[in-house]
Amino acid sequence: MNNFLDYLWAHHVPLILAWVFSAAINSLPAPTMSSSPAYIFFFKFLNTLAANPFRAHSTTIEASPNFEAAVRDRIATLKNAGQL
């Protein structure tokens, strides 16, 4: 019985702890335009540690919580340039 508990402790507990850590990091809200530079740094750093490099360094507008603001800015730019 002791060997079985040693096996579980050596193999399953670290995996469960890594899964819980990753889930906690994934629950962080994405930074917005009003986020502080410190939050943006910790968001990127923790997502990189949790093996989420695409979430940490995402630059796509569509995945951004600022999507609507970016669309409004783009429309205003096009109107000012006379293209809309």
Phi and psi restraints in degrees (value plus and minus 20) as a CYANA .aco file:
   2 ASN   PHI     -84.4   -44.4
   2 ASN   PSI     -57.0   -17.0
   3 ASN   PHI     -85.0   -45.0
   3 ASN   PSI     -57.2   -17.2
   4 PHE   PHI     -85.1   -45.1
   4 PHE   PSI     -63.4   -23.4
   5 LEU   PHI     -86.0   -46.0
   5 LEU   PSI     -57.6   -17.6
   6 ASP   PHI     -83.3   -43.3
   6 ASP   PSI     -60.1   -20.1
   7 TYR   PHI     -83.0   -43.0
   7 TYR   PSI     -66.7   -26.7
   8 LEU   PHI     -81.0   -41.0
   8 LEU   PSI     -65.8   -25.8
   9 TRP   PHI     -83.3   -43.3
   9 TRP   PSI     -58.3   -18.3
  10 ALA   PHI     -95.7   -55.7
  10 ALA   PSI     -48.1    -8.1
  11 HIS   PHI    -135.7   -95.7
  11 HIS   PSI     -61.8   -21.8
  12 HIS   PHI    -109.4   -69.4
  12 HIS   PSI     -60.0   -20.0
  13 VAL   PHI     -81.8   -41.8
  13 VAL   PSI     -65.6   -25.6
  14 PRO   PHI     -81.3   -41.3
  14 PRO   PSI     -56.1   -16.1
  15 LEU   PHI     -85.8   -45.8
  15 LEU   PSI     -61.5   -21.5
  16 ILE   PHI     -85.3   -45.3
  16 ILE   PSI     -62.1   -22.1
  17 LEU   PHI     -84.2   -44.2
  17 LEU   PSI     -59.4   -19.4
  18 ALA   PHI     -85.1   -45.1
  18 ALA   PSI     -58.8   -18.8
  19 TRP   PHI     -85.0   -45.0
  19 TRP   PSI     -63.4   -23.4
  20 VAL   PHI     -85.0   -45.0
  20 VAL   PSI     -61.8   -21.8
  21 PHE   PHI     -80.4   -40.4
  21 PHE   PSI     -66.2   -26.2
  22 SER   PHI     -83.7   -43.7
  22 SER   PSI     -60.3   -20.3
  23 ALA   PHI     -85.1   -45.1
  23 ALA   PSI     -59.1   -19.1
  24 ALA   PHI     -84.8   -44.8
  24 ALA   PSI     -61.2   -21.2
  25 ILE   PHI     -87.7   -47.7
  25 ILE   PSI     -59.1   -19.1
  26 ASN   PHI     -86.8   -46.8
  26 ASN   PSI     -40.2    -0.2
  27 SER   PHI    -102.4   -62.4
  27 SER   PSI     -27.8    12.2
  28 LEU   PHI     -85.9   -45.9
  28 LEU   PSI     114.4   154.4
  29 PRO   PHI     -90.6   -50.6
  29 PRO   PSI     126.1   166.1
  30 ALA   PHI     -86.0   -46.0
  30 ALA   PSI     126.2   166.2
  31 PRO   PHI     -83.1   -43.1
  31 PRO   PSI     127.3   167.3
  32 THR   PHI    -134.3   -94.3
  32 THR   PSI    -197.3  -157.3
  33 MET   PHI     -81.9   -41.9
  33 MET   PSI     -50.0   -10.0
  34 SER   PHI    -111.7   -71.7
  34 SER   PSI     -16.3    23.7
  35 SER   PHI     -91.0   -51.0
  35 SER   PSI     127.1   167.1
  36 SER   PHI     -94.4   -54.4
  36 SER   PSI     135.8   175.8
  37 PRO   PHI     -79.4   -39.4
  37 PRO   PSI     -52.4   -12.4
  38 ALA   PHI     -85.0   -45.0
  38 ALA   PSI     -62.7   -22.7
  39 TYR   PHI     -85.3   -45.3
  39 TYR   PSI     -60.8   -20.8
  40 ILE   PHI     -82.2   -42.2
  40 ILE   PSI     -62.3   -22.3
  41 PHE   PHI     -82.4   -42.4
  41 PHE   PSI     -69.7   -29.7
  42 PHE   PHI     -85.8   -45.8
  42 PHE   PSI     -54.5   -14.5
  43 PHE   PHI     -81.2   -41.2
  43 PHE   PSI     -68.9   -28.9
  44 LYS   PHI     -86.4   -46.4
  44 LYS   PSI     -62.1   -22.1
  45 PHE   PHI     -84.5   -44.5
  45 PHE   PSI     -68.6   -28.6
  46 LEU   PHI     -88.1   -48.1
  46 LEU   PSI     -56.7   -16.7
  47 ASN   PHI     -88.1   -48.1
  47 ASN   PSI     -52.7   -12.7
  48 THR   PHI     -87.5   -47.5
  48 THR   PSI     -61.4   -21.4
  49 LEU   PHI     -83.2   -43.2
  49 LEU   PSI     -55.0   -15.0
  50 ALA   PHI    -104.8   -64.8
  50 ALA   PSI      -7.0    33.0
  51 ALA   PHI      43.3    83.3
  51 ALA   PSI      20.2    60.2
  52 ASN   PHI    -137.9   -97.9
  52 ASN   PSI      38.3    78.3
  53 PRO   PHI     -84.1   -44.1
  53 PRO   PSI     -50.9   -10.9
  54 PHE   PHI     -90.0   -50.0
  54 PHE   PSI     -56.6   -16.6
  55 ARG   PHI     -92.6   -52.6
  55 ARG   PSI     -56.4   -16.4
  56 ALA   PHI     -87.4   -47.4
  56 ALA   PSI     -56.9   -16.9
  57 HIS   PHI    -137.3   -97.3
  57 HIS   PSI       6.7    46.7
  58 SER   PHI     -89.1   -49.1
  58 SER   PSI     112.9   152.9
  59 THR   PHI    -141.0  -101.0
  59 THR   PSI     -11.8    28.2
  60 THR   PHI     -94.1   -54.1
  60 THR   PSI     117.2   157.2
  61 ILE   PHI     -89.4   -49.4
  61 ILE   PSI     -57.9   -17.9
  62 GLU   PHI     -82.9   -42.9
  62 GLU   PSI     -53.7   -13.7
  63 ALA   PHI    -105.3   -65.3
  63 ALA   PSI     -23.2    16.8
  64 SER   PHI    -103.7   -63.7
  64 SER   PSI     124.3   164.3
  65 PRO   PHI     -90.8   -50.8
  65 PRO   PSI     -27.3    12.7
  66 ASN   PHI    -118.5   -78.5
  66 ASN   PSI      -0.5    39.5
  67 PHE   PHI     -77.3   -37.3
  67 PHE   PSI     -67.9   -27.9
  68 GLU   PHI     -83.3   -43.3
  68 GLU   PSI     -61.0   -21.0
  69 ALA   PHI     -84.9   -44.9
  69 ALA   PSI     -58.2   -18.2
  70 ALA   PHI     -87.0   -47.0
  70 ALA   PSI     -58.2   -18.2
  71 VAL   PHI     -85.9   -45.9
  71 VAL   PSI     -63.8   -23.8
  72 ARG   PHI     -80.4   -40.4
  72 ARG   PSI     -62.8   -22.8
  73 ASP   PHI     -83.6   -43.6
  73 ASP   PSI     -61.3   -21.3
  74 ARG   PHI     -86.2   -46.2
  74 ARG   PSI     -61.5   -21.5
  75 ILE   PHI     -84.0   -44.0
  75 ILE   PSI     -61.6   -21.6
  76 ALA   PHI     -83.9   -43.9
  76 ALA   PSI     -60.0   -20.0
  77 THR   PHI     -83.1   -43.1
  77 THR   PSI     -63.3   -23.3
  78 LEU   PHI     -86.1   -46.1
  78 LEU   PSI     -57.1   -17.1
  79 LYS   PHI     -86.1   -46.1
  79 LYS   PSI     -62.8   -22.8
  80 ASN   PHI     -86.9   -46.9
  80 ASN   PSI     -48.8    -8.8
  81 ALA   PHI    -104.7   -64.7
  81 ALA   PSI     -23.4    16.6
  82 GLY   PHI      57.8    97.8
  82 GLY   PSI      -2.0    38.0
  83 GLN   PHI    -114.4   -74.4
  83 GLN   PSI     -27.6    12.4
